[in-house]
């Protein structure tokens, strides 16, 4: 994490911690050490001390870790999607219909039945049709990381080449609110002023709206943008509060592994 941050790869440093959380949770069922979490917090708050460099010739390099490579990008690891024709057809229909009104879809099922694989195939399909993707993953070991998936997804979108130009279309006060969580906004729009203190009535609503404004702007395109969250059951309450705030009342579709059903509820 330190090497990534010192090399100027702030987003990669944060991802490294989330990858640490994921692996420890899956392999050992334990959280990271307190000292590891403290390093993460210092990086998140842009307060990591500079490296102690004893030689003027010393340089720091950080290379992407393997988990940043999608399976479909690894040679020999791409396999056809089998046995999900009904669910796949439904996702494609809803994606086409979302140009008019938008949809909220849930993929539900037991562990290991292929929910994430189905979603990843759909995301690849959406990318081929020109969609911009907000993609983030929730982990059981991140109970102490409020807005962790949101921060990760927004950082990915901000890394796109056109993000600085798109942010110019957002009022400055909304940019300042979103920058509380994603300070990289200030590097893309340096003229943005700091946000007001997070107190008083309506403070949370202003913060949530700032995030919504930035997300909507970054996903805007001729093809519908896609907001994807994996393992939503592990999302902390703070993240869920924002999801509920940003989602309008839409028609929901729940995609089950063996059958399909439909329900109508606030998004």
C-alpha positions in Angstrom: 0.0 0.0 0.0 2.8 2.4 0.9 4.7 1.7 -2.4 1.5 2.4 -4.4 0.8 5.6 -2.5 4.4 6.9 -2.7 4.4 6.1 -6.5 1.4 8.4 -6.9 -1.1 5.5 -7.4 -3.6 6.4 -4.8 -6.4 4.3 -6.2 -4.2 1.2 -6.4 -3.1 1.7 -2.8 -6.7 1.7 -1.6 -7.5 -1.3 -3.8 -4.5 -3.2 -2.3 -6.1 -2.9 1.1 -9.4 -4.1 -0.1 -7.7 -7.1 -1.8 -5.9 -7.8 1.5 -9.3 -7.8 3.3 -10.8 -10.1 0.6 -8.0 -12.7 0.7 -7.8 -12.8 4.5 -11.6 -13.2 4.7 -11.7 -16.0 2.1 -8.6 -17.9 3.1 -8.4 -17.5 6.9 -11.6 -15.9 8.0 -9.8 -13.1 9.9 -9.7 -9.3 9.5 -6.4 -7.4 8.8 -4.1 -6.4 11.6 -4.8 -3.1 13.3 -1.5 -1.6 12.0 -2.5 -2.5 8.4 -5.8 -0.8 8.8 -4.1 2.3 10.3 -1.9 2.5 7.2 -5.1 2.3 5.0 -6.7 5.1 7.0 -3.7 7.3 6.7 -3.7 6.8 2.9 -7.4 7.4 2.7 -7.0 10.7 4.5 -3.9 11.6 2.5 -1.8 11.6 5.6 0.8 8.9 4.9 4.3 10.0 5.9 6.8 10.3 3.0 9.3 7.4 2.5 12.7 7.6 4.2 15.0 7.8 1.3 18.7 7.4 2.0 19.9 7.4 -1.5 19.2 10.1 -4.1 19.1 7.4 -6.8 16.3 5.4 -5.1 13.1 5.2 -7.1 9.8 3.6 -6.1 7.9 1.5 -8.6 4.5 -0.2 -8.2 3.2 -2.7 -10.7 -0.5 -3.9 -10.9 -1.3 -7.0 -8.9 -2.9 -10.0 -10.5 -6.3 -9.4 -9.1 -6.7 -6.2 -11.1 -6.8 -8.3 -14.3 -10.3 -9.5 -15.2 -10.5 -13.2 -15.8 -11.6 -12.6 -19.4 -8.3 -10.7 -20.0 -6.1 -13.6 -19.0 -5.2 -15.9 -21.8 -6.8 -19.4 -21.7 -9.2 -18.5 -18.9 -12.2 -17.4 -20.9 -15.0 -20.0 -20.9 -18.5 -19.8 -22.5 -21.4 -19.1 -20.2 -23.6 -22.2 -20.0 -27.0 -22.9 -18.6 -28.2 -19.3 -18.0 -30.1 -18.6 -21.2 -33.3 -17.4 -19.5 -31.5 -15.1 -17.1 -29.1 -13.8 -19.9 -32.0 -13.0 -22.2 -33.8 -11.1 -19.4 -30.7 -9.1 -18.6 -30.3 -8.1 -22.2 -34.0 -7.1 -22.5 -33.9 -5.0 -19.4 -30.7 -3.4 -20.6 -32.2 -2.4 -23.9 -35.4 -1.1 -22.1 -33.4 0.9 -19.6 -32.6 3.6 -22.1 -36.0 5.0 -21.4 -36.5 4.7 -17.6 -33.7 2.6 -16.0 -34.0 -0.7 -14.1 -32.8 -2.2 -10.9 -32.0 -5.9 -11.2 -31.0 -8.3 -8.5 -29.3 -11.6 -9.1 -30.0 -14.0 -6.3 -29.0 -17.5 -5.5 -26.9 -19.8 -3.3 -23.1 -19.5 -3.0 -21.3 -20.9 -6.0 -24.1 -21.0 -8.5 -22.5 -18.5 -10.8 -24.1 -15.1 -9.9 -20.9 -13.1 -10.3 -20.0 -14.8 -13.6 -23.4 -14.0 -15.0 -23.0 -10.4 -14.0 -19.5 -10.1 -15.4 -20.7 -11.5 -18.8 -23.4 -8.8 -18.8 -20.9 -6.1 -17.9 -18.7 -7.2 -20.9 -21.8 -7.1 -23.1 -22.7 -3.6 -21.9 -19.1 -2.4 -22.5 -19.2 -3.7 -26.0 -22.3 -1.5 -26.5 -20.6 1.6 -25.2 -21.8 1.7 -21.6 -19.7 3.1 -18.8 -19.5 0.8 -15.8 -19.4 1.5 -12.1 -18.2 -1.8 -10.7 -17.5 -2.4 -7.0 -17.4 -5.4 -4.6 -18.5 -5.7 -1.0 -16.6 -7.9 1.4 -17.6 -9.3 4.8 -14.4 -8.1 6.4 -15.0 -4.5 5.5 -17.6 -3.7 8.2 -15.4 -0.8 9.4 -15.1 0.7 5.9 -18.0 3.1 5.3 -18.6 3.8 1.6 -15.7 1.5 0.6 -17.3 0.1 -2.5 -18.5 3.6 -3.6 -15.1 5.0 -3.2 -13.5 2.2 -5.2 -16.0 2.4 -8.0 -15.8 6.2 -8.3 -12.0 6.1 -8.4 -12.2 3.7 -11.3 -14.5 6.1 -13.2 -12.3 9.1 -12.4 -9.3 7.3 -13.9 -10.9 7.5 -17.3 -9.4 10.1 -19.6 -12.5 12.2 -20.1 -13.4 12.4 -16.4 -11.8 15.9 -15.9 -13.9 17.3 -18.7 -17.1 15.7 -17.5 -16.6 17.0 -14.0 -16.7 20.6 -15.4 -20.4 20.1 -16.0 -21.1 19.6 -12.2 -21.7 22.6 -9.9 -18.8 23.3 -7.7 -20.6 22.8 -4.4 -21.6 19.2 -5.5 -18.0 18.5 -6.5 -16.8 19.6 -3.1 -19.3 17.3 -1.3 -18.2 14.3 -3.3 -14.5 15.2 -2.7 -15.0 14.4 1.0 -14.9 10.7 -0.1 -12.9 10.9 -3.3 -10.2 13.7 -2.9 -8.9 12.8 -6.4 -11.6 15.2 -7.6 -9.4 18.1 -6.5 -6.6 17.0 -8.8 -9.0 16.9 -11.8 -10.8 20.1 -10.9 -8.2 22.2 -8.9 -10.4 25.2 -8.7 -13.0 23.4 -6.6 -13.3 24.9 -3.1 -13.4 22.8 0.1 -16.8 21.7 1.3 -18.5 23.2 4.4 -18.2 21.4 7.7 -20.2 18.2 7.9 -22.7 19.4 10.5 -26.1 21.0 10.7 -29.4 19.9 9.1 -29.2 18.4 5.6 -25.4 17.8 5.8 -25.8 14.1 5.0 -28.3 14.8 2.2 -25.9 17.3 0.6 -23.1 14.7 0.8 -25.2 12.0 -0.7 -26.4 14.3 -3.5 -22.9 15.3 -4.3 -21.9 11.6 -4.8 -25.0 11.1 -6.9 -24.3 14.1 -9.1 -20.7 12.9 -9.8 -21.7 9.3 -10.4 -24.5 10.3 -12.8 -22.2 12.6 -14.7 -19.4 10.0 -15.1 -21.8 7.3 -16.3 -23.6 9.5 -18.8 -23.2 8.3 -22.4 -25.3 7.4 -25.4 -25.7 3.9 -24.0 -27.1 3.4 -20.5 -24.5 3.4 -17.7 -24.4 0.4 -15.4 -24.0 0.5 -11.6 -22.9 -2.9 -10.5 -22.3 -4.1 -6.9 -21.2 -7.6 -6.1 -22.1 -9.3 -2.8 -24.4 -6.5 -1.7 -25.3 -8.5 1.4 -21.9 -7.4 2.9 -22.5 -3.7 2.3 -22.3 -1.7 5.5 -25.3 0.5 6.6 -23.7 3.8 5.5 -23.3 2.5 2.0 -26.9 1.1 2.0 -28.2 4.5 3.1 -26.7 6.1 0.1 -28.0 3.4 -2.3 -31.5 4.0 -1.0 -31.0 7.8 -1.3 -29.9 7.7 -4.9 -32.3 5.1 -6.2 -35.6 6.4 -7.5 -38.8 4.3 -7.5 -38.2 1.9 -10.3 -39.5 -1.4 -11.5 -37.3 -4.1 -10.0 -36.4 -7.5 -11.5 -35.1 -10.3 -9.3 -33.1 -12.9 -11.3 -33.0 -16.3 -9.5 -30.7 -19.1 -10.5 -33.5 -21.5 -11.5 -36.5 -19.3 -12.2 -37.5 -15.7 -12.7 -39.8 -13.4 -10.8 -40.8 -9.8 -10.8 -41.7 -7.4 -8.1 -42.4 -3.7 -7.9 -40.8 -1.7 -5.1 -38.9 1.5 -4.4 -35.5 1.1 -6.0 
